[in-house]
Amino acid sequence: MTQSLYFVWNPSEGIDLGFFMIRFYSLMFIIAFGLGWYLMKHIYQREGESLEKLDSLFIYTVFATLLGARLGHVFFYDWDYFKDHKLEILLPFRFEPQFEFTGFAGLASHGAAIAIILVMFYYSRKIIHRPILWILDRIVIPVASGAIFVRLGNFFNSEIVGKKTDSALGIKFIRDQYSPREAMEKTGLTDPKAAYNAIETNPQFTNLLNDVVIKHPAQLYEAFGYVIVFAILFYLYWKTNAREKQGYLFGLFLVMLWTIRFLVEFVKESQGGFESSLGLFSTGQWLSLPFIAIGAYFISRAQKTKE
């Protein structure tokens, strides 16, 4: 009876314009950065800062996010592979067993967070000439909004899925269960998209659909949590004096966002990394704990600081 309570997820890769495919994952990143720029524009206008400095902030943030997320994945989650394939760290290619374009499939949010913080040290001293906590208290608002769309992108890609579940929230991620090659081999079709659609809709392949495990949509859980984080930070900045307490919004962001990440990890499939050697928690949870502790410190520090 419980197996009837699921949703089959087999999205198209993106918007096909005929001459070009806009992939949903890439589109979510574009929306994230575009919305982030829009939010910071209004913040800078309120603070009386030059929009020329915002352009620099945008470039630095994009660079830090992508590079930090990539290196975070390499060193936190998959160093056993990349230590023997170092050229593939910053190149979107796989050289073994055969040369192929892969794109950058691995991005880790912990690495992005570290890189953004480091870049903000340079930006605060050389560009905007404000205390580092001033910019961190404000940039966490667009970062929180961006996190929502990154997780939606993961959902469209059927990646970072949850563990098996019998709940009504469960989803059958066809593209997580079968790789493109497996889908084609099992259906006898030569086009991956057609093969996935056949598994979803063709009664001839009902057995293949039945074999797809029902899993938690962990990406959506995180995205929903990040909506709450963004809403709270947005309200506190615009409607209260929280922005005047240096480090408070930054600390609150760290505590809220990484606590959500920590909790969702309990229903998320393992992403690898060093969790097997430490035990108890997943790699994502171990990496989240320092951010939560640092956030709690800045909240306490801000509250003790006299107005």
C-alpha positions in Angstrom: 0.0 0.0 0.0 2.8 2.4 0.9 4.4 2.0 -2.5 1.6 3.9 -4.1 2.6 7.0 -2.2 5.5 8.1 -4.4 6.3 10.5 -7.2 8.4 9.6 -10.3 11.0 12.1 -11.1 12.4 12.0 -14.6 12.9 15.7 -15.7 14.3 16.8 -19.0 17.9 18.1 -18.8 16.8 21.6 -19.6 15.2 24.0 -22.0 15.9 23.0 -25.6 16.2 26.1 -27.8 17.1 23.9 -30.8 20.5 25.3 -31.3 21.4 25.3 -27.6 20.3 23.5 -24.4 19.9 25.6 -21.3 20.4 23.0 -18.6 18.3 23.5 -15.5 21.3 23.0 -13.2 23.2 25.8 -14.9 20.0 27.9 -15.0 19.7 27.6 -11.2 23.2 28.9 -10.8 22.5 31.9 -13.1 19.4 32.7 -11.1 21.3 32.4 -7.8 24.0 34.8 -8.9 21.6 37.2 -10.6 19.3 37.4 -7.6 22.3 37.7 -5.4 23.5 40.7 -7.3 20.0 42.3 -7.2 19.8 41.9 -3.4 23.3 43.3 -2.8 22.5 46.2 -5.1 19.7 47.3 -2.8 21.8 46.7 0.2 24.6 48.9 -1.2 22.2 51.6 -2.1 20.9 51.6 1.4 24.4 51.7 2.8 25.5 54.5 0.4 28.2 52.3 -1.2 29.3 52.6 -4.9 27.8 50.1 -7.3 31.2 49.9 -8.9 32.4 48.1 -5.8 29.4 45.7 -6.2 30.7 44.7 -9.6 34.0 43.6 -8.0 32.1 41.8 -5.3 30.1 39.9 -7.8 33.1 38.7 -9.8 35.0 37.7 -6.6 32.0 35.8 -5.2 31.3 33.9 -8.4 35.0 32.9 -8.7 35.2 32.0 -5.0 32.0 29.9 -5.1 32.9 27.8 -8.1 36.6 27.3 -7.3 36.0 26.7 -3.6 33.1 24.3 -4.2 35.2 22.4 -6.7 38.3 22.2 -4.4 36.0 21.3 -1.5 34.6 18.3 -3.3 38.1 17.2 -4.3 39.7 17.4 -0.9 36.8 16.7 1.4 34.9 14.0 -0.6 37.0 12.4 -3.3 40.7 12.9 -2.7 41.4 9.1 -3.1 40.5 9.5 -6.8 41.9 13.0 -7.5 45.3 12.3 -5.9 46.0 10.1 -8.9 44.2 12.3 -11.4 45.3 15.8 -10.6 44.8 17.3 -14.0 41.1 16.5 -13.6 40.8 18.8 -10.5 40.4 22.0 -12.6 39.7 20.5 -16.0 36.2 19.3 -17.0 37.6 16.2 -18.6 38.3 12.6 -17.7 41.4 11.0 -19.2 40.9 7.4 -18.1 39.8 4.8 -19.2 39.1 7.1 -22.2 39.1 10.8 -22.8 35.6 12.4 -22.3 34.1 15.7 -21.4 32.5 15.4 -17.9 32.0 19.0 -16.7 32.5 19.7 -13.1 30.3 17.1 -11.5 31.6 17.6 -7.9 30.9 20.8 -6.0 30.9 21.0 -2.2 29.1 23.8 -0.4 31.6 23.7 2.6 34.4 24.5 0.2 32.4 27.4 -1.3 31.7 28.8 2.1 35.4 28.8 3.1 36.5 30.3 -0.2 33.9 33.1 0.0 35.0 34.0 3.6 38.6 34.1 2.5 37.9 36.3 -0.5 35.9 38.7 1.6 39.0 39.4 3.7 40.7 40.7 0.6 37.6 42.5 -0.6 36.9 44.2 2.7 40.5 45.6 3.0 41.3 46.4 -0.6 38.0 47.3 -2.3 35.3 48.4 0.1 37.5 49.5 3.1 35.0 48.2 5.6 35.4 45.7 8.5 35.3 42.1 7.3 32.2 41.5 9.5 30.4 44.3 7.8 30.5 42.6 4.4 30.0 39.1 5.8 26.8 40.3 7.7 25.4 41.5 4.4 26.6 38.9 1.9 25.0 36.1 3.8 21.6 37.3 2.6 22.2 36.6 -1.1 24.3 33.5 -0.2 21.3 32.1 1.6 19.0 32.8 -1.4 21.6 31.2 -3.7 21.7 28.1 -1.6 18.1 27.5 -2.3 18.6 27.5 -6.1 21.7 25.3 -5.9 19.7 22.6 -4.1 16.9 23.0 -6.7 19.6 22.4 -9.3 20.6 19.2 -7.5 17.0 18.1 -7.6 16.7 18.7 -11.3 19.9 16.7 -11.7 18.6 13.8 -9.5 21.8 14.1 -7.4 22.4 14.3 -3.7 19.4 12.2 -3.1 18.1 10.8 0.2 18.0 7.4 1.7 15.3 4.8 1.1 11.9 5.7 2.5 8.3 4.5 2.6 6.9 8.0 3.5 4.5 9.9 1.3 7.3 12.3 0.5 9.3 9.6 -1.3 10.4 10.0 -4.9 11.6 7.6 -7.5 14.7 9.2 -9.0 15.0 7.2 -12.3 18.2 9.0 -13.3 19.8 8.2 -10.0 18.9 4.5 -10.2 20.1 4.1 -13.8 23.0 5.7 -15.6 22.4 6.8 -19.2 24.3 3.7 -20.4 22.3 1.4 -18.1 19.0 2.9 -19.2 19.9 2.3 -22.9 21.1 -1.2 -22.3 18.1 -2.2 -20.3 15.6 -0.7 -22.8 17.4 -1.4 -26.0 17.1 2.2 -27.0 20.0 4.3 -28.3 18.9 7.7 -26.9 19.2 8.3 -23.1 16.3 10.6 -23.0 14.0 8.1 -24.8 15.3 5.3 -22.6 14.5 7.2 -19.4 11.0 8.1 -20.7 10.4 4.5 -21.6 11.2 3.4 -18.1 8.8 5.9 -16.8 5.8 5.5 -19.1 6.1 2.3 -21.2 4.3 -0.7 -19.6 6.9 -3.0 -21.2 9.4 -1.7 -18.7 7.3 -1.7 -15.6 9.8 -4.0 -14.0 12.5 -1.4 -14.4 10.4 1.3 -12.8 9.4 -1.0 -10.0 13.1 -1.6 -9.3 13.7 2.1 -8.7 14.1 2.7 -5.0 11.8 5.3 -3.4 14.0 7.9 -1.6 13.8 11.1 0.4 14.0 14.2 -1.8 16.8 15.5 0.5 17.6 18.4 -1.9 14.1 19.8 -1.4 14.3 19.4 2.4 17.5 21.6 2.3 16.0 24.1 -0.2 12.9 24.6 2.0 15.2 25.0 5.1 17.2 27.6 3.3 14.1 29.6 2.3 13.5 30.0 6.1 17.1 31.0 6.6 16.9 33.6 3.9 13.6 35.0 5.1 14.9 35.4 8.7 18.1 37.2 7.6 16.2 39.4 5.1 13.7 40.5 7.7 16.4 41.1 10.4 18.5 43.2 8.0 15.7 45.4 6.7 13.3 45.6 9.6 15.5 45.5 12.7 18.8 47.0 14.0 20.5 43.6 13.7 22.8 44.9 10.9 24.3 47.2 13.5 25.6 44.3 15.6 28.8 43.3 13.8 29.0 39.6 13.2 25.4 38.8 14.4 23.8 38.2 11.0 26.9 36.3 9.8 26.9 34.1 13.0 23.1 33.5 12.7 23.6 32.5 9.1 26.3 29.9 10.0 24.3 28.4 12.8 21.0 28.2 10.9 22.2 27.0 7.5 24.7 24.5 8.8 22.3 23.1 11.4 19.8 22.5 8.6 22.5 20.8 6.6 23.5 18.7 9.6 19.9 17.5 10.2 19.2 16.7 6.5 22.3 14.6 6.4 20.5 12.0 8.5 18.2 11.2 5.6 20.8 11.8 2.9 22.7 9.1 1.1 26.4 9.0 1.8 28.4 11.4 -0.4 31.7 9.7 0.6 34.7 11.4 2.1 36.2 10.6 5.5 33.1 9.5 7.4 34.1 5.8 7.3 37.3 6.6 9.4 35.5 8.9 11.9 32.2 7.2 12.2 29.1 8.5 14.0 28.4 11.3 11.6 28.6 11.8 7.8 31.3 13.8 6.2 28.8 16.7 5.6 27.9 16.6 9.3 31.5 16.7 10.5 32.2 19.6 8.2 29.1 21.5 9.4 30.0 21.3 13.1 32.9 23.9 13.0 30.7 26.3 11.1 27.9 26.0 13.7 30.5 26.6 16.5 32.0 29.6 14.8 28.5 31.0 14.2 27.6 30.6 17.8 30.7 32.5 18.8 29.9 35.4 16.6 26.3 35.6 17.8 27.5 35.6 21.4 30.2 38.2 20.6 27.7 40.5 18.9 25.3 40.3 21.7 27.9 41.2 24.3 29.1 44.2 22.3 27.7 47.5 23.5 25.7 49.5 21.0 
